[in-house]
Amino acid sequence: MSRPDNRSLDFPAGKQAGKQAVHNAMRLDIEALIGPAAGALTQHGWYVQENAVPKALVALLRADFARLLNQDRLKRAGIGRERTFQLARQIRRDWIFWLSRSRNAHRVLLDQLECLRPRVDRASVSAWFRLNGNVGEVLDPPR
């Protein structure tokens, strides 16, 4: 499992204290997200957490988005895949740019989400087994 480090922010050399402060300001609170995410994913199959991404990282992502917009790099969103892909403006009117590790702001977020993913996976499996055990007890009552 890779962990985000100061190199992922690509700061000029010699600014270690500033790098660490900015790095810490962009760190997700992974411990606070694991339980609620695992529980919701197990129960509903999806999870939304408002303000999960720190404001400093949101600012970095917004600045990157503005650059992409100015460079005309966004693509019209569509529906379907490969040969079935089509633009359907009555269904999707949005524009997209897939997150990429080649962009600093995206890499900072993706690295942290990659740290979160296996931990939520483990917690979800554990919650599923607890849920499955409870369902099993209901379906197979004691004799």
N, C-alpha and C positions, 0 to 999 in steps of 0.2 A: 504494500500500500504506500503510495507516494504522499508525502506531506508537503503542504505549501512551505516555501522558504523565502528568504529575502530576495534571492535571485529572481524569483518569478515576477518581481516588480520592476526589474531592470533600472535601478537607481545608479547614478554616477558613483564611482568609487570614492571612499573617504567620508561618507555621510552615514555611518553605521547607526548612530543614535536616532537620526531622523528616519532612516529606513525602518528601524524596529518599531518606532512609534506609529508610522503610517501602516506598516504591516499589521500591527495589533489592532488598529482602528478598522481594518478591513476583515478581520477574522470573524467567521460565523460562530455563534454560540452552539457548537455541535452538541454538547451535553444536554442543553435545554431542548433541542429538537428531536433527539432520538426517541424518547418515550411517546410523545404525542404523535410523531410521524409514524412510528411502527404500529401504534394502536389504530390510528385512522386508516392506514393502508390495509391492515388486516381486516378491519371491520367494513370499510367502504370501498377500498381499492384506489383511493386518492387522498391527497392531503394538501391543504393550503394553510400557510402560516404568514400572517401579515407581519411586516417589518423583520423578517428573518434575515435579510441581507442588510448588513450595516450601512448607514448613510454614506460613509466614505467610499465604500465599494459601489454603491448605487451611483454616486457622483462620477466615479471613474468609468462605469459602464455607460452612463448618459453622455459623457464627453466622447467616448468612443463611438457611440451611436450617432452623435452629431457629425463626427468625421465621416462615418459611413454614408450618412444622408447627403452630406455635401459632395461626396465623391460619387454619388449616384450608384451605390453598391447594393441597395436593397432590391429584392426581387418580389414580384407580385406573388402572393400566396395562392395556392390552388388546392385542388382536391385530387386524390388518387396518387398512384405511384407509377414511375417509369412509363410504360406504354399507355396506362389508363389515366395519366396525369392530365388535368384540364383546368383552365381558368374558369371559374364560375363566380362572377362578381355578385350575383344575387345571394350567394352563400358565403363567400369570403371576399372581403374588401380590404384586407390587411396586406402589409408588406413585411417581408422577413429577411433575416440574415442569420444563418446558423452560427451558433457559437463555435469558435475555433481556438485551439491552443496556440495558434500562431499570433494571436492578438493578446497583448499583456492583460488587459482588463478581463477578457474572457478566461484566460488561463488562471488568474487569481480565483475566480469563482469556480471554475471547473475543478481545480485542484482540491478546493475545500469540499465541494460536493462529492468528489471521489473519496475523501476521507469519511464522509458521512454515510455513503451508500452501504458499505459492508456492515457497518454497525447497525444501521436500520434493518438491513437484511436479517442479521442475527436476531435482533429484538423481534422482528416480525415473525420469524420462524418460531421463536419461543412462544410468542403470543398465539400463533396459529395452533401449536400443539396444546396449549392450555385450553383454547376454545374448542378444539377438536375433542379433547378429553371430556369437556363438559357436555358437548353434544352426544358423545358416545354414552355417557352415563344416562342421559335422558332417553336415548333410543334403546338402551339395554338395561331396564330397571332391575334392581336387586330382586332375587327370588325368595 
